[in-house]
Amino acid sequence: MAGWTTSAGDGSANAYVFKTDASGGLLWEWNLYLNIENWAYDVLECPDGGYLVVGWAYYGEKTGKNIYIAKTKADGSMEFESSCGLYKDEGAYSV
């Protein structure tokens, strides 16, 4: 599951991703707090058991929103993350 929360850091939006078992019990979670606002909009399970997450990262008025992409390992730990954009407002809603 991917989305965002305002319950951590300074209260701004932060990407939030978690995985549950078949009974709904929490297996792992991560909250991306980068001193910027960021949102996770979609997640896709990868063949290695990790997850690809996409969304937006907001860097302020001058830069605006950029596409945000992250890859977790199967245990939910971060494998890599990046953001990119050519214009002021880009974002990804789907993998």
N, C-alpha and C positions, 0 to 999 in steps of 0.2 A: 504494500500500500504506500502511496506517495501523496504528499500534500505539503502543508506548512503549518507552523505554530507560532504564536507570539508569546509563549510561556517561558522562553529562555532569553538570556542576554539582556539587551536593553528594551525589550518589548516589541521590537520590529519583527517583521515576518522572516522566518527562517525555514528552509526546506526541512522536511521531516519524513523519514522513510522507516517503515517497520515491517517485520515479518511475523506471522502467527502460525501456530500449528493448526491441525484440523479442528481442534476444540476451541480455537480462539485465544489460546494462551500465547503470550508474547515470547518469541524466540530471540529476537534482537531488534534494536532500534538505533537510529542515529539522527541527530539534529545538527544541521549545518549552520554554525554561527560564525560568520565571516566579517562582522562589523558592517555589513551591508544587508539590504533586504534581498531575499532570494526565495523562490518558490519552486517546488517540484510538482510537475503536472502529469508525468507518465513514468511508468517503470516497466521493464521487460526482463524476464528471467533469461539469462545467457546459458549456453550449453555447458559452461564450467560450473554452473550453480550460483554464480554471482548475479548481480542485477545492474542494468543500465538505467540511469535516471536522467530525465531531461526536464528543463524548465527555464526560468528566468533568473538573472542576477541583476539587481539594480545598483548602479555605481554612482548615482547622483544626477543632478540636472545636466551637467556638462556632457556626460557620457551616456546617460539613460540606461535602458535595459539591454542586456546581452543574452544570447543563448547560453544556458548553463548545461553542462553534461558531466555526469559522474559515473563511475563504475565501482561497484562493491565486490568484495570476495564473497564466497558462499556464507561465511560467518557474519557478514554485514560490515566488516572493516573496509575502510576506503582503499581502493586500488589506485584510482586516479580521479582527478577532477580538472575541469577546464571551463573557460567561458570564451566566447568569441562574438564578434559582431562588426559589421562594416558601417552601419548607420546608427542613428540614435536609439531606436527601439526595435530590438529583435527578441524573439522568444520562441521556445519550442513547446508545443502542446502534446506531441505524440512521438513515440519512438517508431 
